[in-house]
Amino acid sequence: LPPAEAEALVQALQGVELRDIGGQGWLRQHEYVEKLNMHGILSASAGQEQLLTELLVTHTKIPVLIGELISVEIWKHKVFPVLCQLEDFKPRSTFPIYVVLHHEASIINLLETVFFHKEICESAEDSILDLIDYCHRKLTLLAARSTKAQTAVPVVPQELQKQAEAMEFEISLKALSVLRFITDQVESLPLSALTRMLNTHNLPCLLVELVEHCPWSCWEAGKLKKFENGTWHVVPPEDQMKMTKLDGQVWLALLSLLLSPECQRKYHFDGFNKGQLLKLRAFLTDVLIDQLPNLVEMQRFLSYLAVTDPAPPKKDLILEQVPVIWDHILKKNSGKWEAIAKHQVKHTFSPTEEELKLQARRWAQTYSLDMMEALAPDKPRCRVCGAEAAKRCSRCRNEWYCTRTCQVQHWQKHKPACNLMA
């Protein structure tokens, strides 16, 4: 984006009422977020994200983005289940519903891109508590995957259900990255933020759960698969001990939370917490430490912890801040979930054919093909057989195929979307 356009988009970001989610004004805001998100990813890959960071700090938009994140999360868990039960809710509503679900992913992705910078973390001010709570909820869902607990949103139809589950998983992984960047800044966080991470949510023990169960890794048909760069990959035997980026995020967050003097003074090393943390010793192999040498310090700390009982934390915090965004939205809309759902099914989630075509044209402008190809980490794959593809639907230019045979085979399924895009 040109600097002037990027600034205009940042300035246009504003909080939206819960009942307006999915409406025309909200959809415009989603387009702004999408453009800024893509701009942020491309700028970061070129090492030039400083402009976006400065704009978000200057115009104090990080609290606005966090507020949007919380709003969509509440809508998803409070309004959406009611919406799905209404008789007027029709399959045509799938398109705008998918956009709402995608909005949460876009915001957390944008925050992941910029939260690497200390000034962004500081500009969040009191809303950092809401973001910490949000990340804790997502990490809890991530840890629950290993126990096969169902974390998906109740969605119809079934195809959208699968997409929502996959999206929830990826959002949780992004939240892990955001949390890790927050833990990097423990020295400059508000006092309440540190207390919330260590004692209210006991994040060190939650992170130990993630190390133990590693939800981004699984065995399937005798082969190890790991989730990286948005897809599941089969890991060859020689790379099975290799640390992924996600593994690294968990260990770096643990390093920040356990080895910082301020954290050690505040964390309660009681019998349970101590027992959980000492589980990490089994994972600190020479192979792992070779990949992340800082873990030598963690190994020393755990050896010391095993033979000592650290002093209990000082109780010097008399007044504690509480997150305001979540509580404010719940308080304002409590008891109104059905009314909001009925309003939205009437005004938002029953679009006409013309409205769908208009929105499709707007998306086509937002997602330019050159931009999408620049964002893609891998070469395009055939929509039918998954082989590397060199041919694209010439009409909508949205689907890829390896041969004419695959394109003809997929045409009946692709035709409705192709007509809409074209």
N, C-alpha and C positions, 0 to 999 in steps of 0.2 A: 504494500500500500504506500502511496505517497505520504509524506509526513502530515500534510494538511488534512488528508482524508482520514488517516489514523487518529488524529486529534479530534476530528469531528465525531467519529464513531465512539471514542472514549467519552467525550462530553455528553453524548446522547444517552449513555447508559443510565437507567434510573430504576428505582424500585417499582414493582408491579403488585397490585392487589391479587389475592389468591383467586378470586372469582374471574379475574381477567386473563388468567393463564390459558393460552391457546387461542386468544382473540387476535384481531388484526394488529393492534398496537404491540402486543406481546410477541407476535411472529416477526414483526420488524426488529424488535430488540434481539430476538434470536438470530436474525441475519447479521446484526452488528457483532454479536458475540462470536458467530461462526467466522466472520471475516477477520476479526481480531485474533481468533484462535489460530487460523491458518497462517496469518501474518506472523504471529508469535513463534510458531513452529519453524517456519522458513527462516526467520531472523535469527533464532537461536542456533539453527544448524549452520548458519554463516557467522555466528558470534557477534551478531549486531542487534540484540534484543534490548539494548540500552534505551532506545527511544520509547518503546512501548512501556518499559518499566517506569521511566520518568513521567510519562503521560498519566499512567494509573496512579502514581504517587501524588503528582501535582494536583490532579482533579479529585483526589480522595475517593477513588472508585472501587478499591478493594473491599471495603465494607458493603458496598452495593452488590458486588458479585457474590460475596458470601451470603448476603440476604436472599439473593435469587436462588442460590444453591439450596438453602434451607426451605424456601417457599416451595420449590418443585418437589423436594423430598417429602414435605408434609402433604402436599397435594396428592402425591403418588400413594401415600399410605392412608390418608383420611378421605379424600374426595373420590379418587379413582375406583375403589371397591364399591362405593355407593353408585357411581356412574354406571358401572358394569351391570348392576341389577335393574336399572331402569328399562322399561319396555321400549322407550323411544330410542334407546342406544342401538345404532345399526352398524353393520360392518363398514359402511362408507366412512365411519369415523376413524378408521385405522390410520389414515395418513396423518391428520393433525395429532392424534394420540402418539404416534411414533415420534413426531417432532418434539413433543413435550418430554418424552422419555430421553430423547437424544440431547435435550437442552442441558440436563444435569451433567452428562458426559462431556459436553463442550466446555462448560464452565470449569469443571475440575481439571480438565486438560489444560485450559488457559492458566489456571492457578498453578498447576505443576510447572508450567514453562517459566513463570515469573517469580515463584516463591524461592528460587535459588538465591535471590538477592536480598540482602539484609534489610534494605530500606523498604522493600515490599512488606516484609514481615512486620516491621515497626509501624508501617502506615495502616495496618489492619486495626490497630488500637484495641478497643474492648471487644470487637467482633472476633478477635483471635480465639476467644473462649468458645464461641459458637463453632468455629472451624475445628478446634480441637475435639469438641463433642461429636461433630459430624464425622471426623476421621475415626474416632473411637467406635462409632456405630458401624462404620464400614469395615473396620478391621475385625470387629466381632462377627460380622456376617462372613468374612473371609475365613476366620478360624472355624466357624460352624460348618463350612463346606466339608471338612474332613469327617464330620460326624453325620454327614448326609442330611443335615437339617435343611429344610426348604426355605430359601431366602428370596424367592422371586415374588414379583408383584402379581396379583390376580389379574390376568389380562385375557381378553378375547380379541381375535381368534387365536388358535393354537400356534400358528406360525409366529405371531407377534409375541406370544408367551416365550418361545425359544429365544427370540431376539432380545427380549427384556432380561432374561436370565443371563445371557452372554454379556449384555451391556452392564448389568449389575456387578458381574465379576470384574470386568475391566475398570469400572468406576472405583471399585474397592482397591484395585491395584494402584490406581492414580492417587487415591487418598493416602495409601501407604507412602508414596513418594513425597506428597505434600507434608505429611507428618514428619518424615525424616528431615526435610528442609527446616521445619519449625524447630526440631530438636537441635539442629545445628546452631540455632540462635538463642540457646537457653540463657546466656548472660544478659541479653537485652529484652527478654520477655517480661511482661508484668508478673509480679509475685504470685498472683492468683492463677496465672496460666501454668506455672511450674507445679503448684500444689494440685491443680486439677489433673495434670498429666500423671503425676507420681502417686497421689493418694486417692483422689476421687475415682479415677479410672484405672489405676494400677497398670499403666502401659507397659512397664518392664515385663510383668508376668504375661501380658497379652502377646507381646513380641516373642517371648519364649515359646508360647503355643504355636506361633507361626513358624518358628525355627523347627519345632518338633514335627509338625504335620505338613508343612510346605505345600499349601494348596495349589501352587502353580507347577507342581510336579506330580506325575502319576504313572503307574504301570498299566499298559494295555497290550494284551496279547503277547506278554513276555518282553515287551519293549518299553524303555523309559521314555516318557514324553515330558517336555517342559514348555511352559507358556512364555514366549518372548516376542517382543515387537508385534503384539496383536494377534499372534497365531500359535497353535500348538505344534511343536516340532519333535520328531523322533531324534533322540540323542544317541550318537554312535558310542560304542563301549569306551573308546579312548577319551571321550569328553564327559563321561558321567560324573566325574568328581569336580568338574569345572563349575565355579561359582557364577550364577546368573546375576543380572543387574538387580533383580528383585531380592535375591539372597543378600546381596551387598547392602541394599536399602535397610533391611531388617538389622543386620549387624552394625551398620553405622549409627542407626537410631539407638541401639542398645549401648554402643560406646559412649554416645553423647549423654544418655540418661544415667548411666551407671558410674562413669568415670569423672564427670564434672563435680568439683568440690561442693558446689551449691546443691546439686542433686543428692549427693551423699549425705549432706546435712539434713535434708528434708525427707528423704525416703525412709519408710519404716521397714527395716530389715528384721521382721519378726520370723518365727519358725516357718510359716507357710511360704512367705516371699523368698526367704533364704533357700528353702528346699527347691523351689521352682527355678531360681537363678542358677543353682549348682547343677541343674540338668544340662546347662550349656557346656559344661566341661567335656561331656562325651562327644560334642560336635567340633570342638577346637582341635582338630587334627593338624599334623604338620602340613598336609596338602592345602588345607584351608588357610592356615596362617601364611603360607608362602604366597597365596593370592591376595591376602589383605594383611600385611605385616603389622598394622596397628593392633591386631587382635592379640599380640603378645602381651600388651598392657591389660587386656581383658582377662587373659589367662592368669596373669599375676594377681589381679584383683580377686578372682574367684578362688585362687589357692589361699589367699589371705582370709577371704570370707569363710572358707571351710573350717578354719581353725580358730576363728574369733567370733565374738558377738558384738557387732558395732553398737555404739551408743544409740539410744532411742532418739528420734528427731526432736528438735526444739519446737515447742508449740508457741511460736512468736506471732502467728497470724491471728489477729483478733477479728477483723472484718474481712470477709471474702466476697469478691465480685462473683456474680452469677451471669450466665449467658442471657442476653436480653432478646435476641432476634427470635429464637424458637419459642420462648415463653410468650412474647408479644403476639406472634401470629396465632398460636393456639388459643390464647385468651380472647383475641379479637374475633375468631371464627368458631369458637366452641359452640356446639349445638346447631351450627348452620351448615353442616356438611351436605345434608340432603338438598337444602335450598340451593347451595352453590352448584351441586351436581345437576339439578334440574335446569338451572339458568344456563349452564354450559352445554348441556345436551341440546338445548333449544337454540342458543345463539352461537355456539362455537363448534360443536362436534357433529353437526348435521349439514355439512357444506353441500352446495349444489354442484352440478357438473362444471358450470362456468367458474365457480369459485376455486374448484380443484385445479382447473386448467390455468387460471391466473396465478395460483400459488406455485404450480409446477414451473411456470415461466420465471417466476421470481427466484426459485431454487436454481434453475439453469443458469441464471445470471450470477448467483452467489457462488456456485460450485463450478468455476471454469475448469475445463478439462485439463488445461496446461497446469493449473494450480494443483488439481487432484493428483496428476501424475508426478508432480514434484514432491508431493507429500508421501506417496506410496513407497514403502521400504523395499518392496520386491517387484519383479517384473509381473505384468498382468497374467492371470491364469484363465484358462477356458472355463466358461460358466457351466459346461456340461461335464467334462471329464477331468478338469483340474490341470491339464497339461499346459505348458507355457504357450501363451497365445500371442499371435501377431496380427490377427484380424479383428475388426471392431464393427458392430452394427452401424451401417452407413447412415441410417435414418436418425436414430437418437444418439449414436456415438457413446452409449452408456454401458453396453455389454461387450465382453471379449470372447472370442472363439478361436480354436486352433485350426479348424477346417470348416468348409462349407457344410459338411455332413452334420457336425455338431450344431451349427446355427439353425439348420432346417429342423433338426430334432427338437430344439428349444423354442421354436417360433410361437407355438400355440400358448405356451406359458408367458413368453416375453411380450406378445402382441399388445395386451392391454396397457402395460407400462410404457411400451414403445409409442403407442398412439398418444398417450398422455404427455410424454416428454416431447414428442415431435410437434 
